[in-house]
Amino acid sequence: MLKRYFTSVCALLASLAGSAQTIYFHQDFSQTTGLINPQPDTGQFSHVILTAPALSYHKFHKGYMELTRSWLDSATGGIIRAMRATPFDPNPETLVVRITFSVEGISAPALNAMYFYVGEDFNPVNNSFPGNGLMFAKCSVNFLEEGFNVKDMETRQVSKSCSEKKLVTLTWALNNSEQPLSYRIHAAAAEETVQPGRYDLWVDDEPVVRAAEAYPGASAYSKTKLSNFEMRFRNGVGKIRIDQISIDDGKPKSVPDHAIVAPNPAKRDRIMLSAKGVNAASVRLVDLSGRVLPLKTVMEAPDRISLKPLSPPASGMYILQLENQDGQKQAVKVMIE
């Protein structure tokens, strides 16, 4: 029953995306099997590679992917590579990558504990560092004594430090086209623009770097430079939790009145829903077991609803189900801090 519930919710969420946007990869780990395939669909990795599986390993849980390294030296302790080595189709000229993750524990601090790569011709067999000639851009997560931060590898700029277990969203807008790319870091944010041959990197609502030059090492232009993606957990000892990965071409969706939750993650005592024409009485907050949590609903404005759970829910992922005045149904995923 739970599997059917997730299938229906995912189908409903997918139906909200207009044909103007190309989704290359989206995974929220609402299921724990069938997530790896050398000929992947939009919800699958092409490869997940463990070079020392007794010491460095992954596990798919309901709602997240967990990556664990238990030995510092990568030659002995191994690395974890989660990839889309099969080229994205159709070939993208622009990408917006969003990764919602947290660092759940740090046993040994390390610079560049986890790498994120976007480029071409990534090799799932060769586990050595990919050369600059394959890269459009790369960034990393540093393990610190008191938490973690995100670093742009080209400019060496870093985000502010985040505490362990803090859930953040990395947004990476990459432009390999001949035209400026307009995008939003989330649906409620202002429109941003990144120029050809450059990229922007954000953690939540704060930029790490803007208008950074792509093609590290002044490598040659390639029209397929955005065709592969990789996460590589190589250094440090600790645990990383990936809650969601979304990769699309950055073009706007064609449904202008789609309901959004902002901020997301939301607080336990209040969830703010922005949408036009929503039937406030229809809004339901549902947990992963399908249980409906009681809410107090307050119309703050014609397009803004405040939702106050009668009992503060536990931290985690939930689904908001709602209808507009014409009876059309929507579903929105919300994270509770």
N, C-alpha and C positions, 0 to 999 in steps of 0.2 A: 504493500500500500504506500509506504514511504517513497519507494522508487517511482511509483506512478505519480505521486504528488510532485516530486522534483521534476519529473519529465514534463508535466503540465505547466509548472511554473516556468521552467526554462523555455518551453515553447512559446509561452505568453510573452516573456521578456524578449525573446528573439523577434517576435512578430512586431514589436514596437520600433525596431530599427528600419529606417526607410531604405529604399533601393539606392539612394544616393551615396551611401557609405559602404565601403568594402571591409568586411571583418576578416582578418587573416588568421587570428587566433584569439580564442576566449575560453578561459577555464576558471571556474569558481570552485571546483572540487566538490560539487554536490553529489558526485559519485566517485567511487574509489577503484573501479576497474575499467579496463578498456581505454586507458589514457595514453598509451604508447603504441605507435604504429609507424613503421618506416615510410608508409604512404599515408600520411596523416590527413584527417579532416580538420576543420577549424577548431576542434576541441582537443586535439591530441598533440603530444610531443612526438617528434620523429624518433628520438633516442633519449634515453636516460642512462648514462654511463657511470659505473662505479669501478674505479681501478683497484680499490682495496675494500671490498664490501663488508668485511668484518669490522673495519675501523671507521669507514666513511660511507654513509648509506642514506637512503631516502625512504619515506613511507607516506602513502596517500591516506589521509584521514577524511572523515566526512566534514567537508568545509574548508580543508587546508592541506597543503603539502608540507611535510617536515623534512628538513635536511640536517644531518648531524655529522660532525667531524669530531673524533675522539683522540686524534694523535696529531701533534703539531707538524712534523716533517711530512711534506707532501709525497716524497719518494716512498716513505714507509706507510704513512697514514692514508695516502690516496687522495683522490679528488672526486667530486661529483659534478657531472655535466648534464644539464637538462637543456635540450636543443630543439630547434626547428632547422635541421640541416637540409631537409627537402625544401627546395625553393618555394617561396610564397607564390601563389597563382591566383589572379594575374600578377605579373611583376609590378611591385609598388614603386612609384616615384616619390611618395611621401609616406611616412609612418608616424603614428602617435602610439607610443608604448606606455601602458599604465600597469604598474606592479604594486599591489598592496601587500605589505609584508611587515614582519617584526623580527627582532633578534631576541630569542627567548632565553638565551643564556650564553655567557662568555666565560670560558675557563682559561683561555690564553689569548690576550690581545694580539692583534696583527693588522698591519696595513694591508689593504687589498685582500681582505678575507674572501669576499665574493666579488666576482667580475660579472658585468653585463656587457655583451657584445652585440652589435648589429653590423652585418657585412655580407659577404658572399663566399661561396665555396668552402664553407666550414666542413671539416673532415671528422666524422664520428669515430674514425679508427685511430688517427694520429692525435695523441693527447698532449703534445707539446704546445707551447704558446703559439697561437696563430699570429702571423706576421702583420705588420701595418698595411701591407699591400692588399689584404683581404678586408680591411676595416673601413666602415663609414665613421663609426664613433664607438667609444667604450667608456664605461664608468665603473665604479667599484663601491663596495661597502667596507669601511674600516671598523674593526673591532677595537674599542677603546677600554680604558680601565673602568669608566663609569657609563658605558653605553656604546653608541655607534654613531657614525655619520656617513654621508654619501659624498664621494669625490668624483669630479670630472677628470678623466685621465689626461686630457689634452692641455687644459689650463691649470690643473692642480687646485682649482677652487673646491672648497668643501662646504657642505651644509652645516647648519648648527647641530650640536650634539643632541641625540635623542636617547632617552633612557631605555634600558632593557624592557622588553615586552610592550613598548609603545608601538601601536600600529600606525604606519605611515604609508602614503602613496607616492611612489616615484612616477613622475610623468616626463616623458622624453619625446619631444617633437623633432623629427628629422626630415630634412627637405633635400631630396636629390633631383628635384625637377628644375625647370627653367623659370617657374613662377613662384611668387611668395605663397607660403602656406599659412592660412588663417585657421586657428584652432582655439579650443578652450581647455583649460586644465581640468575643469569639471563643468557640468551643465549650467551651474549658477554663476560661473566666473566670467569676467570680461574677456573679450576676444583678444587673442595675442597673434602676432605674426612672426614667422621665421623665414628668412630669406634663402634663396637657392644656395646649396652647398654648405649650409650651416644647420645648427641644431640648438635647441633650448633644453635645459634640464632643470626640473623642479622637484622639491620634496614638499608634499602638501601644497600650501599656497605660496611658498617662498622659493624664488629662483636660486639655484646653485650657480648656474651660468646661463647667459643669454647670448645668442648670435655667435656661438663658438664655431670655429672653422672645422669642418669635417675633413675626412681623408688624412688621417695622421701620417706624418712623415712625408707629406706632399706626394702621396701616391696618385696614380693615374685615375682619371674619371672612368667609371663603369656604370652603365645603365642598370645593372643588377646589384648595385651595392647595398640595397636594402632587402635582399631576398632571404637572408638567414638571421636567426636570433639564437643566442646562447646565454645561459646562466652557468657560471663555473665557481663552485665553492672549493677553494684550493688551499687557503691559508687559515691560520687561527684554529682554535678549538672551541666549539660551541654548537648552538642550535639555531637555525633560521626557520621561520614559519612563513610560507607563502599562502596568502588567502585568496588572491585573485590575480590573474594576468589577462590583460586585454591589449590586443594589437590591431589597429585599424589604419585606414589611410588618412584619418583626420578630417575628412569631409563631414559637413553637418548632416545630421539625420533629418529626414523629411517630415518628421512628426513634430510640429512646433510646440504643441501643448502637452507633451509628455511630462508626467509628474516626476518631480525630482525631490530628493531629500538633501538638504544642505543646512548645516554641515553633515558630512557623512565620512567617518563615524559620528554617531549622535550620542548625546548624553543619555544616561539611564532614566532621568526624570522628565525628559522632553525631547520630542522628535518634531522637527519643522518640515512640513510638506508644502512644496510650491507647485501649484497646478491650477489651471483655469477650468471651471465648470465641473468640479468634483462634487459628487453627492457625499457630503460629510458623514452621513449616517452609514454609508457603505464601507468606510475605512476599517480594515481589520489588520491587527498585528499578529503574525503567525510564526511560531518557532519551528525548528527543523523537524520536530516530531509531528507537525500538523496541528498543534494545540493553539487555539486562539486566546490571546492575552487580553484581558479587559482594559479598555482605554477610555479616557475622557477627551472628547474632541471639541476644540474651540476654534471658531472661524475668526482668525485675526484680521483677515482682509478677504476680498472676493477671490483672490488667487493664492491665499496663504492660510494653512491650517496648522494649528498647534496640537500635537498629540501627547497626552500625558498618561503613561501607564499607571494604573491604580496600584500596582506593586512593581517596584523597580526590577526590570528583567536582568538576568545574568549577562555578562559580556558575551558577545558572539554575533552570529549572523541570523537575521530574521527577514521575513518577507512582508511587505505591506501590500495588501490586496485592496482595490478600490474600484469604483465605477464612476463614470461621468454622468451628467444629467440625461444622456440618451441611452444609458444602460451599457455602454461599452466598458469592458473590463480591462484593468491594467494591473501589473504587479511590479513592485520596485524592491530591490534588495537594499537592506540597511544593516550596517554594522553598529552594534551598541558597544560603547567603550567600557 
